[in-house]
Amino acid sequence: MKKLVFLFAFVLFLFLNCGEGGAPKQSDTKGQAVAEFNWNPENFADKKIIRYRVPGFDKLNLNQKKLVYYLTQAGLSGRDITYDQNYRHNLSIRRALDNIIKNYSGDKEVADWKQLMLYAKNVWFSNGIHHHYSSDKFNPGFSKVYFQSLLKATGTKLNGEALEAMFNPALDAKKVNLDPTKDLILNSAVNFYGPDLQEAEVDAFYDALIDKKATEPISYGLNSKLVRGKGGKLEEKVWSEKGMYGPAIKEIIKWLQKATEVAENEPQKNALELLIEYYQTGDLKKWDEYNIAWTEATDGDIDYINGFVEVYQDPKGYRGAYETIVQITDFEASERMQKVANNAQWFENHSPTMQQHKKDSVVGVSYKVVTVAGEAGDSSPSTPIGVNLPNANWIRAKHGSKSVSLGNIIDAYNNANGPELLHEFANDAEEIAREEKYGQLGSKLETALHEVVCHASGKLEPGVGTPKETLKNYSSTLEEGRADLVALYFLLDPKLQELGLVDSDEPGKAEYDTYIKNGLMLQLRRINPGKNIEEAHMRNRQMVANWVFQKGKKDNVIVKVQRDGKTYFDITDYQKLRKLFGELLREVQRIKSQGDYEAGKALIENYGVKVDPDIHREVLARSESLHIPPYGGFINPRLSPVLDGNGKISDIKVEYPDDFTAQMLEYGEKYSFLPD
């Protein structure tokens, strides 16, 4: 499970120490001031491009540096997979754009060319021609005739279907459709299913395939595309070395094998070897073996996420998007937050959920703050700030889970942001002062509680199927809502003061202020006028904020304030709000534990989907003058091997590119292994 960032939540101050060796523009050299590092080299459309540093990399020994390098190369080798997963014509379109941009020698000052560059950047940022968050298809700001002239001028080939996909706004308009009144499969362009398949066929296929009595079920459909085979029979095209995506997976395996040679310890090496076997065979039982081994391999400074992991992009919740994150442990920050993980059972016991929905024993919970060294696939350029894995409930129950907070990514967001949104949308000076003093700590704790406590908590009632079977297209939204509610409920619990994590309720109150503003107003900056909310995390945030606002009206728990033609939301009673969070958490956990689809659907559709048009117009108008993009994504550092006289790696250097276009073109040349 991922926790995604909303830019408003990270303003003003750093919560991690970033003074340890700053960075000049293109290298990681000690003695440079943080202020000299250009955190935000570019903005375009609704996106902010950010750079991040990798502090502490120079302290690793040579084998550890090699391990980080090999894992990063493995991740980048699968980059094409994400493009193809997102839409069947993405690779052809991206390669056409790349070739045009590299080779066109005509006039680049005309409006059409600038619009083409904007379109290309949007495609690179979203790993395809659909927006990474809204799922809406990008509309080119240049004509088809102009684009065809560029194809001719540069000798670039693009098939007719892909060209039609670019310029026909009605064709495959939505990457992921979650509207329950429409066929979720036919109306989703994501390339997880054959384009002629219907939702009822998919449901019937998995109803027949899934063993509903299994206590350790495999993750059905996680690593395959479902298509119509011979005679019209549905079949899975497995993503493996000898199956679909084979050329890219072969490259991933090559680098993972190098990583096994420099693994820090035997458990880490064993997990990597199991991951290789999984990629070679596509066997989902091997995937479970790997996840168990990976979860239990907690020693060492280096860790990683690699595989077909999160299912948010699948409207049916089966198929995992390819993603990788390579990480170095920040031991000082991790030690502070490990207190949360060490008390996971206490939080479970004191949850407001029903007793029969609580785990008797919470096992194997680890939490680390990490420094990201590289990302690829669905985690790049737009990245989460926190991750908890594995996703299989039975593995989490028996073997535990790993939670990480991406410390240097949050650090980069902090450095790239300013206080303008806070001052515009906060209700009063008290709220601003609280956010300035306590906001970073509150956000940090919310992420820890979200990833560690929630995703390790709760259990299903006997005989209830997995959430993707029972809650279907609402499972991801409800799970993220459950995670937020666990965090919000415990943020004001005296236990945090007892553990020495906070000195007062002020950090929790700051996070309450932020969450309500975000859920009811600020995230609407991401929605086009007239649209409903589609993305799972946005739906869950509005659902939670809207539910507690509506339910607390009779006691004025949250007051809608109108002042000088502007709207604000003022929390008047934080303890009553906490109680409301607890009531909603109890219900969401019940829905998950009992597989109550109708109740889950009603909760999301009634509170999380529809947008208040008046508030939406106001938010867009107030935000426009601030010129702050609502989305952020990253240019990755470049890890460059230094070779000795014998051609062997003697060191790995970290470089910090500052040109988003150049990195995307470089990646397209170096890490393109799949055919169109």
C-alpha positions as CSV (number, residue, x, y, z in Angstrom):
1,M,0.0,0.0,0.0
2,K,1.2,3.5,-0.8
3,K,0.8,6.8,0.9
4,L,0.8,9.5,-1.8
5,V,1.8,13.1,-1.1
6,F,-0.4,16.1,-1.4
7,L,1.8,19.1,-1.8
8,F,0.1,21.4,0.7
9,A,0.9,19.0,3.5
10,F,4.6,19.6,3.3
11,V,5.5,23.3,3.7
12,L,8.0,25.5,5.4
13,F,10.3,23.3,7.5
14,L,12.3,20.1,7.2
15,F,11.7,17.2,9.5
16,L,14.8,15.3,8.6
17,N,18.4,16.5,9.0
18,C,19.6,17.6,5.6
19,G,22.6,19.6,6.6
20,E,25.0,16.6,6.3
21,G,26.9,17.4,3.2
22,G,24.9,19.6,0.8
23,A,25.1,19.3,-3.0
24,P,26.2,21.5,-5.9
25,K,24.2,21.3,-9.1
26,Q,25.8,18.2,-10.5
27,S,27.5,16.2,-7.8
28,D,27.2,15.2,-4.2
29,T,30.1,17.0,-2.6
30,K,30.4,17.9,1.1
31,G,30.5,21.5,2.2
32,Q,27.9,22.9,-0.2
33,A,25.0,24.8,1.3
34,V,21.5,23.3,0.9
35,A,20.4,26.6,-0.5
36,E,22.7,26.1,-3.5
37,F,20.8,23.0,-4.6
38,N,18.1,23.8,-7.1
39,W,15.2,21.7,-5.8
40,N,12.6,22.8,-8.3
41,P,14.2,23.4,-11.8
42,E,10.9,23.4,-13.8
43,N,7.1,23.5,-13.7
44,F,4.7,22.7,-16.5
45,A,1.0,22.2,-16.8
46,D,-0.2,21.1,-13.3
47,K,3.1,19.6,-12.4
48,K,6.2,20.6,-10.4
49,I,9.6,18.9,-11.2
50,I,11.7,18.4,-8.1
51,R,15.2,17.0,-7.5
52,Y,16.2,15.0,-4.5
53,R,19.6,14.3,-2.9
54,V,21.0,11.0,-1.5
55,P,22.7,12.0,1.7
56,G,24.9,9.3,3.2
57,F,25.6,7.5,0.0
58,D,29.3,8.3,0.3
59,K,29.4,6.4,3.7
60,L,28.5,3.1,2.1
61,N,31.2,0.6,1.4
62,L,31.9,-0.4,-2.2
63,N,29.7,-3.6,-2.2
64,Q,26.8,-1.6,-0.7
65,K,27.2,1.0,-3.4
66,K,27.3,-1.7,-6.1
67,L,24.2,-3.2,-4.6
68,V,22.3,0.1,-4.8
69,Y,23.6,0.6,-8.4
70,Y,22.6,-2.9,-9.5
71,L,19.1,-2.6,-7.9
72,T,18.6,0.8,-9.5
73,Q,19.6,-0.6,-12.9
74,A,17.2,-3.5,-12.5
75,G,14.4,-1.1,-11.8
76,L,15.0,1.1,-14.8
77,S,15.3,-1.9,-17.0
78,G,11.5,-2.5,-16.5
79,R,10.5,1.1,-17.3
80,D,8.9,0.1,-20.7
81,I,6.6,-2.3,-18.8
82,T,4.8,0.6,-17.0
83,Y,4.2,2.4,-20.2
84,D,2.7,-0.6,-21.9
85,Q,0.6,-1.5,-18.8
86,N,-0.9,1.9,-18.8
87,Y,-2.1,1.8,-22.4
88,R,-1.4,-0.5,-25.4
89,H,-0.2,2.4,-27.7
90,N,2.0,4.2,-25.1
91,L,5.3,2.8,-26.2
92,S,4.8,3.7,-29.9
93,I,3.7,7.2,-29.0
94,R,6.5,7.8,-26.5
95,R,9.1,6.6,-29.0
96,A,7.7,8.7,-31.7
97,L,7.8,11.8,-29.5
98,D,11.4,10.9,-28.3
99,N,12.6,10.6,-31.9
100,I,11.0,13.8,-33.0
101,I,12.4,15.8,-30.1
102,K,15.9,14.4,-30.6
103,N,16.0,14.9,-34.4
104,Y,13.8,17.8,-35.4
105,S,15.8,20.7,-36.8
106,G,13.0,23.1,-37.7
107,D,11.5,26.1,-36.0
108,K,11.2,25.4,-32.3
109,E,9.9,28.9,-31.3
110,V,6.5,28.4,-32.9
111,A,3.5,27.7,-30.6
112,D,2.9,24.3,-32.1
113,W,6.4,23.1,-31.1
114,K,6.0,24.4,-27.6
115,Q,2.7,22.6,-27.3
116,L,4.3,19.4,-28.6
117,M,7.0,19.7,-25.8
118,L,4.3,20.2,-23.2
119,Y,2.4,17.1,-24.5
120,A,5.7,15.1,-24.4
121,K,6.5,16.2,-20.8
122,N,3.0,15.2,-19.7
123,V,3.4,11.8,-21.3
124,W,6.8,11.3,-19.7
125,F,5.5,12.4,-16.3
126,S,2.5,10.1,-16.5
127,N,4.2,7.1,-18.2
128,G,1.7,7.4,-21.0
129,I,-1.0,9.5,-22.7
130,H,-3.4,9.5,-19.7
131,H,-3.0,11.8,-16.6
132,H,-1.3,9.9,-13.8
133,Y,-4.0,10.9,-11.3
134,S,-7.2,11.8,-13.0
135,S,-6.8,9.1,-15.7
136,D,-8.1,11.5,-18.3
137,K,-6.4,11.4,-21.7
138,F,-4.2,14.4,-22.6
139,N,-5.5,16.5,-25.5
140,P,-2.7,17.7,-27.8
141,G,-2.4,21.4,-28.2
142,F,-1.2,21.0,-31.7
143,S,-2.9,19.7,-34.8
144,K,-2.7,16.3,-36.3
145,V,-1.4,17.8,-39.5
146,Y,1.4,19.5,-37.7
147,F,2.3,16.3,-35.9
148,Q,2.3,14.4,-39.2
149,S,4.7,17.0,-40.6
150,L,7.1,16.3,-37.7
151,L,6.9,12.6,-38.3
152,K,7.8,13.1,-42.0
153,A,10.6,15.6,-41.2
154,T,12.3,13.3,-38.8
155,G,11.6,10.0,-40.5
156,T,9.6,8.8,-37.5
157,K,7.1,6.0,-37.9
158,L,3.8,5.8,-35.9
159,N,1.0,3.3,-36.7
160,G,-2.4,4.6,-37.6
161,E,-4.1,3.2,-34.5
162,A,-1.7,5.0,-32.2
163,L,-2.1,8.2,-34.2
164,E,-5.8,8.0,-33.9
165,A,-5.5,7.4,-30.1
166,M,-3.6,10.6,-29.8
167,F,-6.1,12.8,-31.6
168,N,-9.5,11.3,-31.1
169,P,-10.6,12.5,-27.7
170,A,-13.4,9.9,-27.5
171,L,-11.2,6.9,-28.1
172,D,-9.9,5.3,-24.8
173,A,-10.6,8.6,-23.0
174,K,-10.1,7.2,-19.5
175,K,-7.3,5.0,-18.3
176,V,-9.1,3.7,-15.2
177,N,-12.9,4.0,-15.1
178,L,-14.5,3.6,-11.6
179,D,-18.0,4.6,-12.5
180,P,-20.2,1.7,-11.4
181,T,-22.9,2.6,-13.9
182,K,-20.5,1.8,-16.7
183,D,-18.6,-1.4,-17.7
184,L,-15.4,-1.0,-15.7
185,I,-13.3,-3.1,-18.2
186,L,-14.7,-1.8,-21.5
187,N,-14.5,1.8,-20.4
188,S,-10.9,1.5,-19.0
189,A,-8.0,2.0,-21.4
190,V,-5.5,0.4,-19.1
191,N,-3.7,-2.5,-20.8
192,F,-4.5,-5.2,-18.2
193,Y,-7.3,-6.7,-20.3
194,G,-7.9,-7.3,-24.0
195,P,-9.7,-4.3,-25.5
196,D,-12.8,-6.4,-26.3
197,L,-13.3,-7.9,-22.8
198,Q,-16.3,-7.1,-20.7
199,E,-16.6,-6.8,-16.9
200,A,-19.0,-9.7,-16.6
201,E,-16.5,-12.0,-18.4
202,V,-13.7,-11.0,-16.1
203,D,-15.9,-11.6,-13.0
204,A,-16.9,-15.0,-14.3
205,F,-13.3,-16.0,-15.1
206,Y,-12.1,-15.3,-11.6
207,D,-15.2,-16.6,-9.8
208,A,-14.4,-19.9,-11.4
209,L,-10.6,-19.7,-10.8
210,I,-10.4,-18.4,-7.2
211,D,-10.4,-20.9,-4.4
212,K,-12.5,-19.1,-1.9
213,K,-11.7,-21.5,0.9
214,A,-8.0,-21.1,0.7
215,T,-6.4,-19.7,3.8
216,E,-3.3,-18.7,1.9
217,P,-4.6,-17.6,-1.4
218,I,-2.3,-16.6,-4.2
219,S,-2.6,-13.1,-5.7
220,Y,-4.8,-14.1,-8.7
221,G,-4.1,-12.1,-11.8
222,L,-1.4,-10.0,-10.2
223,N,1.2,-10.6,-13.0
224,S,-0.7,-11.2,-16.2
225,K,-2.9,-9.7,-18.9
226,L,-6.3,-11.3,-19.4
227,V,-7.1,-11.8,-23.1
228,R,-9.4,-13.7,-25.3
229,G,-7.6,-16.7,-26.7
230,K,-8.4,-19.4,-29.2
231,G,-12.1,-20.2,-29.5
232,G,-13.0,-17.2,-27.5
233,K,-11.8,-18.7,-24.2
234,L,-10.2,-16.2,-21.7
235,E,-6.6,-16.8,-20.8
236,E,-3.8,-15.1,-18.8
237,K,-0.7,-13.9,-20.6
238,V,1.8,-14.1,-17.8
239,W,4.5,-11.5,-17.3
240,S,7.7,-13.5,-17.0
241,E,11.1,-14.0,-18.7
242,K,9.6,-16.4,-21.3
243,G,6.2,-14.7,-21.4
244,M,4.8,-11.3,-21.9
245,Y,7.4,-8.5,-21.3
246,G,10.2,-11.2,-21.5
247,P,12.9,-8.9,-23.0
248,A,12.6,-6.3,-20.3
249,I,12.3,-8.9,-17.5
250,K,15.4,-10.7,-18.8
251,E,17.3,-7.4,-18.2
252,I,15.8,-7.0,-14.8
253,I,17.0,-10.5,-13.9
254,K,20.5,-9.8,-15.2
255,W,20.9,-6.9,-12.8
256,L,19.2,-8.7,-9.9
257,Q,21.7,-11.6,-10.4
258,K,24.6,-9.1,-10.0
259,A,22.9,-7.8,-6.9
260,T,22.9,-11.3,-5.3
261,E,26.7,-11.3,-5.6
262,V,27.0,-8.2,-3.3
263,A,24.1,-8.9,-1.0
264,E,24.7,-7.7,2.6
265,N,23.6,-11.0,4.2
266,E,22.2,-14.4,3.4
267,P,18.5,-13.5,4.1
268,Q,18.8,-10.6,1.7
269,K,20.5,-12.8,-0.9
270,N,17.9,-15.5,-0.5
271,A,15.0,-13.0,-1.1
272,L,16.7,-11.7,-4.2
273,E,17.1,-15.3,-5.6
274,L,13.5,-16.0,-5.0
275,L,12.5,-12.8,-6.8
276,I,14.6,-13.9,-9.8
277,E,12.9,-17.3,-9.8
278,Y,9.5,-15.5,-9.7
279,Y,10.5,-13.4,-12.7
280,Q,11.8,-16.5,-14.5
281,T,8.7,-18.6,-14.0
282,G,5.8,-16.1,-13.3
283,D,4.7,-18.5,-10.5
284,L,2.5,-16.6,-8.0
285,K,3.3,-19.1,-5.3
286,K,7.0,-18.2,-5.8
287,W,5.9,-14.6,-5.4
288,D,4.4,-15.4,-2.0
289,E,7.7,-17.2,-1.0
290,Y,9.6,-14.2,-2.1
291,N,7.4,-11.8,-0.1
292,I,7.8,-13.9,3.0
293,A,11.6,-14.0,2.6
294,W,11.7,-10.3,1.8
295,T,9.6,-9.4,4.8
296,E,11.8,-11.3,7.2
297,A,15.0,-9.9,5.7
298,T,15.3,-6.9,8.0
299,D,19.0,-6.6,8.6
300,G,21.3,-4.5,6.5
301,D,21.5,-0.9,5.3
302,I,20.0,-1.5,1.8
303,D,16.5,-2.5,0.8
304,Y,14.3,-2.3,-2.2
305,I,10.8,-2.7,-3.7
306,N,10.6,-4.5,-7.0
307,G,7.8,-6.2,-8.8
308,F,4.2,-6.0,-9.9
309,V,2.9,-4.5,-6.7
310,E,0.0,-2.1,-6.4
311,V,-3.4,-2.7,-8.0
312,Y,-4.8,0.8,-8.0
313,Q,-4.5,1.0,-11.8
314,D,-6.8,-2.1,-12.3
315,P,-10.5,-1.2,-12.1
316,K,-11.0,-4.7,-10.7
317,G,-8.1,-4.7,-8.3
318,Y,-6.2,-7.8,-9.6
319,R,-3.2,-6.6,-11.6
320,G,-0.1,-5.1,-10.2
321,A,1.7,-2.1,-11.7
322,Y,5.4,-2.5,-12.2
323,E,7.4,-0.4,-9.7
324,T,10.8,-0.2,-8.0
325,I,12.2,1.9,-5.2
326,V,15.8,1.4,-4.0
327,Q,16.4,2.7,-0.5
328,I,19.1,3.2,2.2
329,T,18.2,3.1,5.8
330,D,18.3,6.4,7.8
331,F,19.1,4.8,11.1
332,E,18.7,7.8,13.3
333,A,15.3,8.8,12.0
334,S,14.2,5.1,12.0
335,E,15.1,4.6,15.6
336,R,12.8,7.4,16.6
337,M,9.8,6.1,14.7
338,Q,10.4,2.4,15.5
339,K,8.5,3.1,18.7
340,V,5.3,3.1,16.7
341,A,6.0,-0.3,15.2
342,N,7.1,-1.7,18.6
343,N,3.7,-0.7,20.0
344,A,1.5,-2.0,17.1
345,Q,-0.3,-4.5,19.4
346,W,-1.2,-1.7,21.8
347,F,-2.7,0.4,19.0
348,E,-4.6,-2.7,17.8
349,N,-6.0,-3.4,21.3
350,H,-7.1,0.2,21.7
351,S,-8.6,0.7,18.3
352,P,-12.4,1.7,18.3
353,T,-13.1,-1.2,15.9
354,M,-15.2,-4.2,16.9
355,Q,-13.4,-6.8,19.0
356,Q,-14.0,-9.6,16.5
357,H,-12.2,-7.5,13.9
358,K,-9.0,-7.0,15.8
359,K,-5.9,-9.2,15.5
360,D,-5.1,-11.2,18.5
361,S,-1.4,-11.0,17.6
362,V,0.2,-8.3,15.4
363,V,3.5,-9.8,14.2
364,G,6.6,-8.8,12.4
365,V,6.0,-5.1,12.0
366,S,9.1,-3.1,10.9
367,Y,9.3,0.6,10.2
368,K,12.1,2.6,8.7
369,V,12.8,6.0,7.5
370,V,14.8,5.6,4.3
371,T,16.8,7.6,1.8
372,V,15.7,6.8,-1.8
373,A,18.6,6.2,-4.3
374,G,16.4,5.5,-7.3
375,E,12.9,4.9,-8.5
376,A,11.3,3.5,-11.7
377,G,8.0,2.3,-13.1
378,D,4.8,3.3,-11.3
379,S,6.9,5.1,-8.6
380,S,8.5,7.5,-11.0
381,P,8.4,10.4,-11.7
382,S,5.5,10.7,-9.3
383,T,6.3,8.9,-6.1
384,P,4.7,7.9,-2.9
385,I,6.1,9.2,0.4
386,G,5.3,6.0,2.4
387,V,4.9,2.3,1.5
388,N,3.8,-0.7,3.5
389,L,4.2,-4.2,1.9
390,P,3.5,-7.0,1.2
391,N,-0.2,-6.6,0.3
392,A,-1.3,-10.2,0.8
393,N,-3.4,-10.2,4.0
394,W,-2.4,-13.7,5.1
395,I,1.3,-13.0,4.7
396,R,0.9,-9.8,6.8
397,A,-1.0,-11.8,9.5
398,K,1.5,-14.6,9.7
399,H,4.9,-13.0,8.8
400,G,4.4,-9.3,9.3
401,S,5.2,-6.4,7.0
402,K,7.7,-3.7,6.2
403,S,6.8,0.0,6.3
404,V,9.0,2.8,5.0
405,S,8.8,6.5,5.0
406,L,10.8,8.0,2.1
407,G,12.7,10.6,4.1
408,N,14.7,12.4,1.4
409,I,11.6,12.5,-0.9
410,I,9.7,14.4,1.8
411,D,12.7,16.5,2.4
412,A,12.8,17.5,-1.3
413,Y,9.1,18.3,-1.2
414,N,9.7,20.6,1.8
415,N,12.5,22.4,0.1
416,A,10.6,22.9,-3.1
417,N,7.4,24.2,-1.5
418,G,6.4,27.6,0.0
419,P,3.8,28.8,2.5
420,E,1.4,30.5,0.0
421,L,-1.3,27.9,0.1
422,L,-1.3,27.7,3.9
423,H,-1.7,31.5,4.2
424,E,-4.5,31.5,1.6
425,F,-6.7,28.7,2.9
426,A,-6.0,28.6,6.7
427,N,-8.9,30.0,8.7
428,D,-6.9,32.2,11.1
429,A,-3.5,33.1,12.4
430,E,-3.7,30.4,15.1
431,E,-4.0,27.7,12.5
432,I,-1.1,29.2,10.5
433,A,1.1,29.3,13.6
434,R,0.3,25.8,14.6
435,E,1.1,24.5,11.1
436,E,4.4,26.4,11.0
437,K,5.5,25.0,14.3
438,Y,4.0,21.5,14.3
439,G,2.9,20.6,10.8
440,Q,5.9,18.6,9.8
441,L,5.9,16.5,12.9
442,G,2.2,15.9,12.6
443,S,2.5,14.9,9.0
444,K,5.4,12.6,9.8
445,L,3.5,10.8,12.5
446,E,0.4,10.5,10.3
447,T,2.5,8.7,7.7
448,A,4.0,6.4,10.3
449,L,0.6,5.5,11.8
450,H,-1.0,5.1,8.4
451,E,1.7,2.7,7.1
452,V,2.6,0.8,10.3
453,V,-0.4,0.6,12.5
454,C,-3.2,0.5,10.0
455,H,-1.8,-1.9,7.4
456,A,-0.8,-4.3,10.2
457,S,-4.2,-4.1,11.8
458,G,-7.6,-5.7,11.5
459,K,-8.8,-9.1,10.3
460,L,-11.5,-10.6,8.1
461,E,-14.3,-12.6,9.5
462,P,-14.1,-16.4,8.8
463,G,-15.2,-17.3,5.3
464,V,-15.0,-13.7,4.0
465,G,-13.1,-13.3,0.7
466,T,-10.3,-10.9,0.1
467,P,-11.3,-7.3,-0.3
468,K,-10.7,-7.2,-4.1
469,E,-13.2,-10.1,-4.3
470,T,-15.8,-8.6,-1.9
471,L,-15.4,-4.9,-2.2
472,K,-14.3,-4.9,-5.9
473,N,-13.7,-1.5,-7.4
474,Y,-14.1,0.2,-4.0
475,S,-11.4,-1.9,-2.2
476,S,-8.4,0.4,-2.7
477,T,-10.3,3.5,-1.7
478,L,-11.7,1.9,1.4
479,E,-8.3,0.5,2.4
480,E,-6.7,3.9,2.1
481,G,-9.5,5.5,4.0
482,R,-9.1,2.9,6.7
483,A,-5.4,3.7,6.9
484,D,-6.0,7.4,7.2
485,L,-8.6,6.9,9.9
486,V,-6.3,4.8,12.0
487,A,-3.7,7.5,11.8
488,L,-6.1,10.3,12.5
489,Y,-7.7,8.6,15.4
490,F,-4.4,7.9,17.2
491,L,-2.8,11.3,16.5
492,L,-4.5,12.7,19.5
493,D,-4.1,9.7,21.7
494,P,-2.0,10.3,24.9
495,K,0.0,7.2,24.0
496,L,2.1,9.3,21.6
497,Q,3.1,11.6,24.5
498,E,3.8,8.6,26.6
499,L,6.1,7.2,23.9
500,G,7.9,10.5,23.8
501,L,7.0,11.2,20.2
502,V,5.2,14.4,20.9
503,D,5.0,16.9,23.8
504,S,1.3,17.9,23.3
505,D,-1.7,17.5,21.0
506,E,-0.6,20.3,18.8
507,P,1.1,18.2,16.1
508,G,-2.1,16.1,15.9
509,K,-4.3,19.2,15.7
510,A,-2.1,20.6,12.9
511,E,-2.6,17.4,10.9
512,Y,-6.4,17.5,11.5
513,D,-6.4,21.1,10.2
514,T,-4.5,20.0,7.1
515,Y,-6.5,16.9,6.4
516,I,-9.9,18.7,6.6
517,K,-8.7,21.5,4.3
518,N,-7.2,19.0,1.9
519,G,-10.2,16.7,1.8
520,L,-12.9,19.4,1.5
521,M,-11.0,22.0,-0.6
522,L,-7.4,21.9,-1.6
523,Q,-7.3,18.6,-3.5
524,L,-10.0,20.0,-5.8
525,R,-7.2,21.9,-7.5
526,R,-6.5,18.6,-9.2
527,I,-10.0,18.2,-10.7
528,N,-11.2,19.8,-13.9
529,P,-14.5,21.8,-13.7
530,G,-17.5,19.5,-14.0
531,K,-15.6,16.3,-13.2
532,N,-16.1,13.9,-10.3
533,I,-13.3,12.5,-8.2
534,E,-11.9,9.3,-9.7
535,E,-8.6,8.5,-8.0
536,A,-8.7,6.2,-5.0
537,H,-6.6,8.4,-2.6
538,M,-8.6,11.5,-3.4
539,R,-11.9,9.7,-3.0
540,N,-10.9,8.4,0.4
541,R,-9.7,11.8,1.6
542,Q,-13.0,13.5,0.6
543,M,-15.0,10.6,1.9
544,V,-13.4,10.9,5.4
545,A,-13.4,14.7,5.5
546,N,-17.0,15.0,4.2
547,W,-18.4,12.3,6.4
548,V,-17.0,13.8,9.7
549,F,-18.1,17.3,8.5
550,Q,-21.7,16.2,7.8
551,K,-22.0,14.0,10.9
552,G,-20.5,16.7,13.2
553,K,-22.8,19.5,12.0
554,K,-25.3,19.2,14.8
555,D,-22.5,19.9,17.3
556,N,-20.6,22.4,15.1
557,V,-17.5,20.2,15.2
558,I,-16.3,21.6,11.9
559,V,-17.8,25.0,10.9
560,K,-17.9,26.3,7.4
561,V,-16.9,29.9,7.6
562,Q,-17.7,32.5,4.9
563,R,-15.5,35.7,5.1
564,D,-14.7,38.3,2.5
565,G,-16.2,36.1,-0.2
566,K,-14.0,33.2,0.7
567,T,-14.7,29.8,2.4
568,Y,-12.8,28.4,5.3
569,F,-13.3,25.3,7.5
570,D,-12.7,25.8,11.2
571,I,-12.4,22.8,13.6
572,T,-14.0,23.9,16.9
573,D,-13.7,20.7,18.9
574,Y,-10.7,18.4,18.1
575,Q,-11.7,15.7,20.6
576,K,-15.2,15.4,19.2
577,L,-13.6,15.2,15.7
578,R,-11.4,12.4,16.9
579,K,-14.4,10.6,18.2
580,L,-16.0,10.9,14.7
581,F,-12.9,9.6,13.1
582,G,-13.1,6.6,15.4
583,E,-16.8,5.9,14.6
584,L,-16.0,6.0,10.9
585,L,-13.0,3.7,11.4
586,R,-15.2,1.2,13.1
587,E,-17.6,1.2,10.2
588,V,-14.9,1.0,7.5
589,Q,-13.2,-1.9,9.3
590,R,-16.6,-3.7,9.6
591,I,-17.2,-3.2,5.9
592,K,-13.8,-4.8,5.1
593,S,-14.1,-7.6,7.7
594,Q,-17.5,-8.6,6.6
595,G,-17.1,-7.9,2.9
596,D,-20.1,-5.6,2.8
597,Y,-20.0,-4.3,-0.8
598,E,-23.2,-2.3,-0.7
599,A,-22.2,-0.4,2.5
600,G,-18.8,0.3,1.1
601,K,-20.3,1.5,-2.2
602,A,-22.7,3.8,-0.4
603,L,-20.0,5.3,1.7
604,I,-17.8,6.2,-1.2
605,E,-20.5,7.2,-3.7
606,N,-22.3,9.4,-1.1
607,Y,-19.3,11.1,0.4
608,G,-16.3,10.6,-1.8
609,V,-17.2,11.1,-5.4
610,K,-19.3,14.2,-6.1
611,V,-17.7,17.6,-6.1
612,D,-19.4,20.7,-4.7
613,P,-19.3,23.0,-7.8
614,D,-19.3,26.2,-5.9
615,I,-16.4,25.2,-3.6
616,H,-14.6,23.8,-6.7
617,R,-14.8,27.1,-8.6
618,E,-13.7,29.0,-5.6
619,V,-10.7,26.8,-4.9
620,L,-9.6,27.0,-8.6
621,A,-9.9,30.8,-8.6
622,R,-8.0,31.3,-5.3
623,S,-5.3,28.9,-6.3
624,E,-4.7,30.3,-9.8
625,S,-3.0,33.4,-8.7
626,L,-0.5,31.4,-6.5
627,H,0.9,29.5,-9.5
628,I,1.6,26.4,-7.4
629,P,1.2,23.1,-9.3
630,P,-0.8,20.5,-7.4
631,Y,1.3,17.6,-8.5
632,G,5.0,16.9,-8.0
633,G,7.4,14.5,-9.6
634,F,11.1,13.9,-9.6
635,I,14.3,13.8,-11.6
636,N,16.3,10.8,-10.4
637,P,19.9,11.1,-9.4
638,R,22.3,9.3,-11.7
639,L,24.5,6.6,-10.3
640,S,27.7,6.4,-12.3
641,P,30.3,3.6,-11.9
642,V,34.0,4.6,-11.7
643,L,36.2,1.9,-13.3
644,D,39.8,1.0,-12.4
645,G,42.5,0.1,-14.9
646,N,41.1,-3.5,-15.2
647,G,37.7,-2.3,-16.0
648,K,36.2,-3.2,-12.6
649,I,34.0,-0.9,-10.6
650,S,36.1,0.9,-8.0
651,D,33.5,3.4,-6.9
652,I,30.0,4.7,-7.6
653,K,29.4,8.4,-7.9
654,V,26.1,10.2,-7.4
655,E,25.3,12.9,-10.0
656,Y,22.2,15.2,-9.9
657,P,20.8,16.0,-13.4
658,D,18.6,19.0,-13.5
659,D,16.9,18.6,-16.9
660,F,13.7,16.6,-17.0
661,T,13.6,16.3,-20.8
662,A,17.2,15.2,-21.0
663,Q,16.6,12.4,-18.4
664,M,13.5,11.2,-20.1
665,L,15.4,11.0,-23.5
666,E,18.3,9.3,-21.8
667,Y,16.1,6.7,-20.2
668,G,14.3,6.1,-23.6
669,E,17.7,5.3,-25.2
670,K,19.2,3.2,-22.4
671,Y,16.3,1.3,-20.9
672,S,14.0,0.5,-23.9
673,F,13.8,-3.3,-24.2
674,L,10.2,-4.0,-25.4
675,P,8.9,-3.8,-28.9
676,D,6.1,-1.4,-29.8
